[in-house]
Amino acid sequence: MENKHFAIVTGASSGMGVEFARQLAQRGYYLLIVSNEERITEVASNIQQQTPNIKVIGLVLDLGKQSSARELYEYTHAHEMEIEVLVNNAGVYHDRDILDDSEGFTSLIMNLHMYTPAMLCYLFGQDMKARRKGYILNVCSVTDHMAAQRLGTYGGTKAFLSHFTRALHIELRKYGVHVTNVSPGAVDTGLYNIKPVFTKIGKCLGIIVSPQTLARRGLRAMFRGRAKTTVPTLFWRALTFIITLIPTWQLRLIRRFGWF
């Protein structure tokens, strides 16, 4: 394969992942976009048409399996792809009590948010460190500071990824490898089942951002070598700070009376 720097974007069949891929293509990167959904090949074709000078490959791979990180890494080596950018975007969202989840879903979310991105960072990070150049963007969440009901598994797994990313940023910076945490609040992807009127209000207030805005700010932070960026900034930073101040007994009271 032609010796061109590639960017990998996981979870790129919809939403934020598509925007990360499009904007990286606009920056001149060849793309390997990955999803467990068959439509990833159609997404690759669409991006290819929009940027005809860029090679775009869509790969169907279930990243919820612990073997997938190694499979993806070996795929890139078999096809002689030099990975300069890694965007760990694949994930699932839920708002549910921990014990109401199935065993299968609990395993899935832990693999998608912790094991697979950590192993992809480990494998591709080795190559980036050896070349003394590379960029890694891990999509975390503002919920990584929210030890609250119905967000235990989601926020907990994102907390791991956030802490892991910060440590990796510190360890690899001197080798020319930039590792960044982008922590979205609410993004207009249809993931939260919010009524259109409330989505519109949220966007007007700056509480909800578009996938285009999230991808642009995340990539800008990554290429500037920042450790972390929160999108949107002010509202979600204030909210997460306030939530950390609420004592556990008050959270239990809120739970008891069904206020949240």
N, C-alpha and C positions, 0 to 999 in steps of 0.2 A: 504494500500500500504506500501511496505517496507520503513522504516524510513531512507531515504537517502537524502542528500542535492541535491536540484534541481537547475538548471539554466534555466531561460526563455530567449529565443531569439525571438524577433518579426521580421517579414519580412524575415523569414529564408528559403524561397523556392528557392532562387537564390542568386548569387553574394556574397556580404559581409556577409549577414546573414548566409549562409551555412558555411562559413569559421569560423565565430564566434562559431557556433554550433559544428563543427568538433573539433576545438581547445579546447573548453570547455570539450567535451567528452574525449579528450586525457588527460585532466587534472583530469579526474575521476568524473566529474559531471554527474548525471542523467539529461536528457534534456526534456524540454517541448518547442517544437518549434511551432511557430504560423504564419499563413499566411491566406490570403483570397483565395489562390489558392489551388485547390484539390491536386496538386502534392506534397504538403507538407508531405503527408503520404508516398509517394515514397522516398522523401528526408530523412525522419525519418528512413525508412527501410534501406537505403544505409548506413547511419551513424551507425545504429545498427549493420550491417554486418562488418563494419570497426572496431568497438569497441564492440565486443560481450558481454563484461562484464558490459556494460552500458545500462541502460534502456532509450529508446528514444521514446517519444510520439509526434506525429504530430497532431496538432489541427487546423481545418479549422475555422477561425473566422475573420470577417470583422472588422478590427481595425479602419476603417474610420467612424464608428458610435460611438456616445457619450456614448452608453450603453456598449460598448465592454470592457472597462477597468474593470468595475464592474463584467461583465460576466466572464472574465478571472480570476479575483481574487477569485470569488466564486467557479469556477471550481477547482482551486488548493486546496481550503479548503475542498471541497466535496471529493476530492481524497487524502486528507491528505498529501499534498506535502509541504515540508518546503523549501521555496524559498530563497536560499542564494545569488544567482546572478540574476540580471535583466539587460538584454541588450535591450535597446529601439532602434531598428534599422529600423523598418518599416517606409517607406516614399515614396514619389514620387518626380521626378525631372521634371522641365520644364524650358524653355527659351522663355518667351512670355510676351507681354504687359499685364498688370493687367486686363484691361477691355476687352481683347480678350479672357479671360478665361470664361468658363461657370460658372453659379452659383453653379452647382453641383461640379465641380472640385475645385472651390475656397473653398467650404465647406469641401471637402475631404482633401485637403492639410492642412487646418487649424486644422482639427481634428487629422490627422496623425502626424503632426509635433508639435502640441501644446497640445491639450486637452487630447488625449489618453496617451502620454508618461508622462505628468504631473500627471494625475490621477493614472497611474500605479506606479509612484514614491511615490505618496501620500499613496496609499493603501498598497503596499508591504513595503514601507519605515517604516510604523507604526510597522509592525511585526519585521523588521530588528532592529529597534531602541529598541524594547522591549527585543530582544535576545542579544542586544549589539554586533551584528555581521551582516555584509552584504556588498554587492558590487553592485553598479549601474553604468552602462556605457550608456551614452546617445550619440547617433551618431548625431553630429551637423554638421557644415560645415564651411569652410573658408569664404563662402559668407555671414556669419552673420555680417561682417563688410562692406559689399558692398551694399550701398544704390544706386544701379545703375539700369538703364532701363532693362526691361525684367527679372529682378531678384527680383522685388519688393515683390511679395508674397512668393517666395521660400526663399530668404534671410531674409525677415522679420520674417517668422515663425521660421527659424533656429536661428535668433537672440534671439527670446523669449526663445527657448530651451537652448541656450548657457547661457543666463543670469540666467535662472531658475536653471540650473545645478550648476553654480558657487555658488549661494546662498545656495542651498541644501548641497553642499560640505562643506561649512562653518558651517552650522547648525548641521549636523549629524556627523562630524568628531569625536567629543568628545564621541559619543555613539558607536564608533567602526564600523560605517557604512561609507564606502568609495564611494564617488560619483565622477565620472570622465566624462569629456567632451572630446570625440575624434572628431577632426575636419578634415575630409578628404578634400583634394584638388580633383585632378582627379584620379579616380580609374578605373582600366580596367575591367569594368563590362558590356560594350556594351550599357550603358545607354545614352551615349552622341552622338551616331551615328557617331563616328570618323572613318575615313578610316583606315584600318589595318596598312598601311605604316606609318601614322602619330602617331598611337598608339605605334608602335614599336620605332619610334624616341623619343617619349615622355618618354617611359620607359627607353631607353638608357640614356637620359638626367636626369633621376630621377624626372621628372615632373609628370609622371603617375606611380602609384604603382599597384601592384597586390592585389586582395582581401585578399590573404594569408598574405601579408606584413601588410596591414592595420589592419586586425584582430589581428595579433600577437602583433603589437605595441600598439593597443588600449587596449587589455587585459593585457599586461604587465604594462601599465600605471595604469590601474584600480587596479590590485593586489598590486601595489606599493603605492597606495593611492594618486596618483597625481591628481591635480585638472583638468589639461587639457593637451592634447598632439595634435599637428598638424602633419598630415601625408600627403605628404612629408613635411619636415620642412622648410628648408631654402628658397626655391623658393617661396612657397605660403605665407610665412610670409612677405617676401620682397614685393611680389605683392600686398597683401592686405594693407600693410602699404602705398605703393605708391598710391593706389586707394583712400585711405582716404584723401590724400593730394590734390586731384583734386577738384577744386571748382565747384559748381553746374553750373555756367555759361559755363564752359568748357565742362561739360557733355552735356549740352543742345546743344552746338555747334557740338559736336561729333554726337549727335543724328540728328541734322539738315542735316548734310552732309552725313549721312549714313555710317560713318566710323566704327560703331559698332552696 
